[in-house]
Amino acid sequence: AGAGAGGMGAAGPRRVAAAFVGARFQPKYQRNNKRGGLKNLRCFPSCGAAHKARGFCGRPVQIRVAAGPAARGLQVMAYAEFQ
């Protein structure tokens, strides 16, 4: 069994650092309901080049991951939860 992020492997601790790139998150978002059960968050995480009054308004969330030599080959998975 392999060690997870930050776990102890044969070569010592595996360190992985992650940070959001350029994201400006808001404390609240408005959700709109689309056909077929699809639900979009408006302006998530922020508006793109300009706010769109109709359709999707937002941009991708990007994460930068940096790992030391002991963590090479380590698989990293990012996830988010909305409450």
Secondary structure, DSSP 8 states (H G I E B T S, - for coil): ----TT-EETTEE--EEEEESS----S---EEE-GGG-EEETTBSS-SSS--SSS--B----EEEEE-GGGTT----------
